[in-house]
Structure formats: structure tokens, C-alpha cells
Amino acid sequence: MPEAGHCHYRFELSGSHRRAEQRTRRVVALTAVMMVVEIAAGAMFGSMALLADGWHMATHVAALGISAFAYRYARTHAEDPRYSFGTGKIGVLAGFASGVALLVVAALMAVECALRLWQPSPIRFDEAMTVAVLGLGVNLLSAWWLRDETHDHGGGGHAHDHSLRAAYLHVLADALTSLLAIMALACGMLFGWVRMDPVMGIVGAAVIARWCNGLLRDSSAILLDSTSDTQTVNVIRAALERDAGSRVADLHLWHIAPHRLAAIVSIDTDTPRSPAYYQRILDEVTALAHLTVEINVRNSA
């Protein structure tokens, strides 16, 4: 009969995650205020670019709210026994949902801009420009808050925390659309090129779609338990097969949180050892948080 053993890891929120939660909430509040100002100003001054940017910001308030909710949910359910591998994927799920929302925003922006290419509307440029510059300042301040926090998560930047990365990308997307709105308004004020507004909007939609593609790719791989870390698979296999007569018959490796792995290993051997022995061998794989080992003794007869 095979012998099996395992050890557990429960994902816990660090101090950096708590700071990220606080800063994300701060960004949500600031973005919500600016959203109301831009929507009201766009309606008052006849600027479709400003109005579109305001509604675009509204969708980001919702998406940033998802990120803030993810941090709170992960924190309050960190010890919930219903989550066998902890709550490490909550932020990944939030990042994926935000990426989908961002793609929808980009598509809606492209459609709206295409319509405005055919039907440009008069704009009170001076007032609209003032609000657009203010919106850009708010977005840059929010991006600075979140960027400072992403660097606290390690050398890989915001790639370590998918929820934080999603929030950061949403803020950068807002900053981009604000900048493009300013450029379009400037062209309208100086040269009368009113159609520059929808053209810049289409460019912004394309850039936003490209940004969120990487986020969706990375987060979906974790959610679908993709084993793309072939280097770690090879390290585990080599470490376990150092013993003469031992062979890894089956190996499954997947993410249970960003940079936290779980593995199930089946070993065929002539000289069986305790599961704890194999677990000690794999201590060198620091990302391995949960390990199950099955030892199958070969029939020597």
C-alpha cells in the first residue's frame, strides 16, 4: 500500500497587503469625487470627451472597489477553514474581473469615439480643459500612491499582487484617457480639429486593451491551475530523484496564491523513507507552501 503525507500552509496577509488595502480605498474615494466633477462638468460645458472620461472613470471606481473588497475579504477570511489553501486567490480573481471590466470599457470607448467621428459636438474648451487637467492630476496622484505600494511587494513590482496590479492599471488607464482628452481639447482650441477628440479616444482604447491583456493572461493561468513553472517542476523532480532507486512517477504543481505553490508528488522507490524526509528535501523550493507525497514501494520479488 502506498504511504502518503502532507503539510499545510495558510495564506496570510502581510503588512504590505494591509497598506495596499488602505491605499486602494483612498484611491477609490479620490477617484469617485473626480468622477462626479468630470461628469457634471462635461454635461455643463458640452464636452463629450470630458463626459466620456467621467463615465470611464465611473467604471474604474467600480473596478477599484472590487480590488478594495478583495483585500478586505482575504483579510477577514484568512482563517476560514472552508478555504483549503487559504484566500490567496481572492486578489487574483479580483484582478481577472477588473481586467475583463477594463476590456469592456475599452470596447465602449472605441464605439463611442467612432460615433463621434461622424457627429462632433460643440465644446466650451476653456472650462473643459481646466477640469481635464485637474482629472489628470488626480490620476497621477493615485498612480503614485499605488506605484509606491507595488514596489513594496518585491523586486517584481506590481506583478506580485494581481489585485493591486489591476488597480494600478485602472488608474494608469484613467491618466491616459485624461491626457488624451487634454491633447484633443488643445487641438480643438488651437486648430479647430474637433475630430481629434474621438481619434485620441480610439488610440487610448487600443492602449488600454493591450495593458489588460497581460493581466488577464497571468491571472487566468493561476485561476486555472496552470503548471507553467517548468523550472520549479524540474527542480522538484531532480531533488527527489537524487536518491538511488527513486523515480518521480507523477507530479502536479499549481499556484494557490501569487508566488505560493502546491504540489502532489508520487514516488516509486526501492528504499522508501518517511514523507517528512521528502518534504525536507524540498525545503529549497521556498515557494512551495503545500506538499502531498505518495510513496509507492516497488515489488522487489
Secondary structure, DSSP 8 states (H G I E B T S, - for coil): --EEEEE-------HHHHHHHHHHHHHHHHHHHHHHHHHHHHHHHT-HHHHHHHHHHHHHHHHHHHHHHHHHHHHHTTT-TT-TT-STTHHHHHHHHHHHHHHHHHHHHHHHHHHHHHS-----HHHHHHHHHHHHHHHHHHHHHHHHHHHTT-TTGGGG-HHHHHHHHHHHHHHHHHHHHHHHHHHHHHH--TTHHHHHHHHHHHHHHHHHHHHHHHHHHHHTT----HHHHHHHHHHHTTSTTEEEEEEEEEEEETTEEEEEEEEEESS---HHHHHHHGGG-TTEEEEEEEEEE----
